[in-house]
Amino acid sequence: MKAYRIGSFIIAADSLEEAQAFLLDETGEPVPLFIEELEWLAEIRCEDGSTATVKVLVNRMLDERSAWLRLGVPCELYYPFFLVKGV
């Protein structure tokens, strides 16, 4: 998965096209022209004020989804998700 800064959001997705479609589906906002792909070791400020690397945040969400799957809760492991909303 890769991380993209799109407007005021940071989205993790397998491709840029998936990230753009996810933003449009979830927020209804138009996709801005400037989109930045973030490095894995880039530190970003989380909503709670702490900082973490993209790698840590993505792995944390994938671990949560893996746990859901082990419990029998249906979910798509690699479906795009917000790392940070409203940066």
Secondary structure by P-SEA (a helix, b strand, c coil): cccccccccccccccaaaaaaaaaaacccccccbbbbbcccbbbbccccccccaaaaaaaaaaaaaaaaaacccccccccccccccc
